[in-house]
Amino acid sequence: MSDCLVVGGGIIGLMSARVLAMSGADVVLLEQNACGKQSSWAAGGILSPLYPWHYDDEINALSFESQAIYQQLCADLLGSTGIDPEYQKTGLLMLDEFGSPSAKAWLKKYQINFQKQPPGALFADIATVRNPRLLQALRADISNKKVQIFENIQAENLLIKGKKLLGINTSAGEFLADNIIICAGAWSSKLLDLPEPIFPIKGQMISLKAKPDAVKHIILENGKYIIPRADGQILIGSTMENVGFNSAVDEATKQNLYDFVLRHFPSLKTAKIQHHWSGFRPATKSGKVMIKRDKNYHNLFINTGHFRNGLSLAPASANRVLGLINE
Ligand SMILES: Cc1cc2nc3c(=O)[nH]c(=O)nc-3n(C[C@H](O)[C@H](O)[C@H](O)COP(=O)(O)OP(=O)(O)OC[C@H]3O[C@@H](n4cnc5c(N)ncnc54)[C@H](O)[C@@H]3O)c2cc1C
């Protein structure tokens, strides 16, 4: 029996478990495979929505709150685990949309500054993390904080007696807890009947290996982006495919992403494609995140629906869940 049972070991589950453990709760985390290997691993690591004016006030609030937390969080994780999530303020050079009426209204509303860098606009404060390392660091850190992590165990359904939610039935038997927090990403609707279904939107990415500093800023154009890592790795993404849980990657997309990076950086034609992968973003039709207490069970919470922005929103989303539990 634990105070809190978190289902899902992606960025949302790991961050939720960390915040709950730091509040003094006794936390168990269940993951059906290995922690940090799904969407959160597949992501680019940009710590901001790409075009923030496409999103509602709630997402913008979660994003700003998280942006204010990340640098110190990464320093703390490096200190406690020795694993460096590589927080870098690379800045983002946006090549389209920044002059649109909705962008102008958003920039005014949130008083955001940018530098003109023709033909684009440089948002110098936007940062990135090396998300696979961030996930490894979070897993190690919560383990140090006495969170019990159970991998290769699938949550199957709610364990209900009478009108009370007692825990979760899993592939390894019953897990009892006072509070259940579902952070199962794109799979959340397989587990629960949610107010709005969560469905997967596949994204493919590729990476190249170049010299450090070959690319200085994140480049964003027409929804596609180029992300530099400190060691010279360059990530290029991504597609938006509504194809269910089909993780296949294809040659046409690989070529398309490669052409995009070469158009901006012709000198990279000698750099070889290292990897090509995909992940499933947890999407909602309304575009809203789902951070809620369940309407039927007072001790059931859901933290999902982060779509393209789960890394950007995770720290503040975890704080919201803690707030809901303590209400
Ligand atoms: C190509 C791509 C690029 C992206 N780039 C960015 C970016 O630059 N910045 C950004 O902020 N966001 C980005 N995203 C979005 C971001 O990756 C997601 O919003 C985020 O990872 C969602 O986190 P999550 O923890 O909800 O999901 P996941 O990381 O998918 O984790 C959910 C976990 O729950 C587990 N699980 C599911 N069902 C069960 C069950 N029944 N029992 C036990 N465990 C279960 C799964 O195995 C999984 O490990 C990108 C996504 C993709 C695909």
The ligand as an SDF file (V2000), in Angstrom:
LIG
                    3D

 53 58  0  0  0  0  0  0  0  0999 V2000
    8.9450   13.1680  -32.7840 C   0  0  0  0  0  0  0  0  0  0  0  0
    8.5010   13.9000  -31.5420 C   0  0  0  0  0  0  0  0  0  0  0  0
    9.1080   15.1040  -31.1970 C   0  0  0  0  0  0  0  0  0  0  0  0
    8.7190   15.7880  -30.0370 C   0  0  0  0  0  0  0  0  0  0  0  0
    9.3980   16.9180  -29.6700 N   0  0  0  0  0  0  0  0  0  0  0  0
    9.0600   17.5460  -28.5240 C   0  0  0  0  0  0  0  0  0  0  0  0
    9.8030   18.6760  -28.0880 C   0  0  0  0  0  0  0  0  0  0  0  0
   10.7940   19.0830  -28.7030 O   0  0  0  0  0  0  0  0  0  0  0  0
    9.3950   19.3100  -26.9400 N   0  0  0  0  0  0  0  0  0  0  0  0
    8.3320   18.8710  -26.2240 C   0  0  0  0  0  0  0  0  0  0  0  0
    7.9920   19.5010  -25.2080 O   0  0  0  0  0  0  0  0  0  0  0  0
    7.6250   17.7830  -26.6010 N   0  0  0  0  0  0  0  0  0  0  0  0
    7.9670   17.1130  -27.7290 C   0  0  0  0  0  0  0  0  0  0  0  0
    7.2640   16.0160  -28.1330 N   0  0  0  0  0  0  0  0  0  0  0  0
    6.0760   15.6220  -27.3500 C   0  0  0  0  0  0  0  0  0  0  0  0
    6.4690   14.8630  -26.1050 C   0  0  0  0  0  0  0  0  0  0  0  0
    7.3770   13.8420  -26.4600 O   0  0  0  0  0  0  0  0  0  0  0  0
    5.2390   14.2590  -25.4230 C   0  0  0  0  0  0  0  0  0  0  0  0
    4.2640   15.2460  -25.2060 O   0  0  0  0  0  0  0  0  0  0  0  0
    5.6360   13.6620  -24.0770 C   0  0  0  0  0  0  0  0  0  0  0  0
    6.7020   12.7600  -24.2400 O   0  0  0  0  0  0  0  0  0  0  0  0
    4.4740   12.9480  -23.4090 C   0  0  0  0  0  0  0  0  0  0  0  0
    4.9750   12.3870  -22.2160 O   0  0  0  0  0  0  0  0  0  0  0  0
    4.2410   11.1980  -21.5130 P   0  0  0  0  0  0  0  0  0  0  0  0
    5.0190   10.8580  -20.2910 O   0  0  0  0  0  0  0  0  0  0  0  0
    2.7980   11.5390  -21.3600 O   0  0  0  0  0  0  0  0  0  0  0  0
    4.2830   10.0050  -22.5960 O   0  0  0  0  0  0  0  0  0  0  0  0
    5.3490    8.8420  -22.8410 P   0  0  0  0  0  0  0  0  0  0  0  0
    6.7250    9.3460  -22.8420 O   0  0  0  0  0  0  0  0  0  0  0  0
    4.8830    8.1080  -24.0510 O   0  0  0  0  0  0  0  0  0  0  0  0
    5.1880    7.9380  -21.5560 O   0  0  0  0  0  0  0  0  0  0  0  0
    4.0280    7.2050  -21.2650 C   0  0  0  0  0  0  0  0  0  0  0  0
    4.4950    5.9220  -20.5940 C   0  0  0  0  0  0  0  0  0  0  0  0
    3.3640    5.2240  -20.0610 O   0  0  0  0  0  0  0  0  0  0  0  0
    3.6010    3.8460  -20.2180 C   0  0  0  0  0  0  0  0  0  0  0  0
    2.3240    3.1490  -20.1650 N   0  0  0  0  0  0  0  0  0  0  0  0
    1.2790    3.2900  -21.0120 C   0  0  0  0  0  0  0  0  0  0  0  0
    0.2610    2.4880  -20.6460 N   0  0  0  0  0  0  0  0  0  0  0  0
    0.6640    1.8320  -19.5340 C   0  0  0  0  0  0  0  0  0  0  0  0
    0.0610    0.8420  -18.7080 C   0  0  0  0  0  0  0  0  0  0  0  0
   -1.1760    0.3960  -18.9550 N   0  0  0  0  0  0  0  0  0  0  0  0
    0.7640    0.3540  -17.6440 N   0  0  0  0  0  0  0  0  0  0  0  0
    2.0300    0.8040  -17.3910 C   0  0  0  0  0  0  0  0  0  0  0  0
    2.6550    1.7410  -18.1540 N   0  0  0  0  0  0  0  0  0  0  0  0
    1.9840    2.2360  -19.2150 C   0  0  0  0  0  0  0  0  0  0  0  0
    4.2760    3.7570  -21.5930 C   0  0  0  0  0  0  0  0  0  0  0  0
    4.9780    2.5380  -21.7670 O   0  0  0  0  0  0  0  0  0  0  0  0
    5.1940    4.9780  -21.5530 C   0  0  0  0  0  0  0  0  0  0  0  0
    6.4820    4.6670  -21.0630 O   0  0  0  0  0  0  0  0  0  0  0  0
    7.6580   15.2840  -29.2500 C   0  0  0  0  0  0  0  0  0  0  0  0
    7.0670   14.0670  -29.5790 C   0  0  0  0  0  0  0  0  0  0  0  0
    7.4870   13.3700  -30.7100 C   0  0  0  0  0  0  0  0  0  0  0  0
    6.8530   12.0420  -31.0280 C   0  0  0  0  0  0  0  0  0  0  0  0
  1  2  1  0
  2  3  1  0
  2 52  2  0
  3  4  2  0
  4  5  1  0
  4 50  1  0
  5  6  2  0
  6  7  1  0
  6 13  1  0
  7  8  2  0
  7  9  1  0
  9 10  1  0
 10 11  2  0
 10 12  1  0
 12 13  2  0
 13 14  1  0
 14 15  1  0
 14 50  1  0
 15 16  1  0
 16 17  1  0
 16 18  1  0
 18 19  1  0
 18 20  1  0
 20 21  1  0
 20 22  1  0
 22 23  1  0
 23 24  1  0
 24 25  2  0
 24 26  1  0
 24 27  1  0
 27 28  1  0
 28 29  2  0
 28 30  1  0
 28 31  1  0
 31 32  1  0
 32 33  1  0
 33 34  1  0
 33 48  1  0
 34 35  1  0
 35 36  1  0
 35 46  1  0
 36 37  1  0
 36 45  1  0
 37 38  2  0
 38 39  1  0
 39 40  1  0
 39 45  2  0
 40 41  1  0
 40 42  2  0
 42 43  1  0
 43 44  2  0
 44 45  1  0
 46 47  1  0
 46 48  1  0
 48 49  1  0
 50 51  2  0
 51 52  1  0
 52 53  1  0
M  END
$$$$
